[in-house]
């Protein structure tokens, strides 16, 4: 009947995808040479900062909202 199907959470899905991408880049980072290392480290740092912002409680930046008291 489908009454009790759980909808997927887009934020959790994005966080999971970011974790997978970070893990893949970490593996590449271990086996790369020095010329690629700087670019990969910057990419990993960017993805980790995106993940922190995504998992922060509350509304994301730039989204209008009001809190009721």
N, C-alpha and C positions, 0 to 999 in steps of 0.2 A: 504494500500500500504506500510506503514511502512517507509516512507521517513523521517518523522519528529519524529522518536522515540528517546528519550533521553537515552543515555547510562548511566549506573550506574557508579559512581565515586568510585573506590576501596578505596581511602583514606577516603571519607565520610562514606562509609559503615563500614570500620574498626573503625573510630571514634565513630560511632553510636553503634557498638558492644561493644567497650570499655566503653562507657557511661552506657550501660545497665548492663554490668558486674560489674562496680563500684557501681551502684545503688543496685544491688542484694547483693553485699558484704557489703554495708553499712547497709542494712536491717538485714543481718545476724549478723553484728557487734553489733547492738542494742540489740539483744536477746541472745547473747552468754555469756558464763561464762568467768572468768578471764584467764583460761588456754588457750583458743582459741584466745583471744583478741589480743595478740601480733602478732601471725602469720597472722591473718586477716588484722591487721593494716599495716604490711609489704607488704602484697599482694596488698592492696588498694593503698599504696604509690607507688609501682612499676607500677601499671596500670596507675595511674595519671601521672607519669613521662613519660611513653610511649605515653600517649595522648598528652602531651605538645610537645614532639618531633615530633609526627605525624602532629600536627596542625601548627607547626612552618613554616613560609613562606620560600620558597627556596627549594633547593634539600636536600633530607635526607643525613645524614652522610654516607660516603662510596660510594656514587654514583658519578661517574666521570661526569663532565659537564663543559661547558665553557660559559661565559657570553659575548655576543657581545657588543661592545661599539660603 
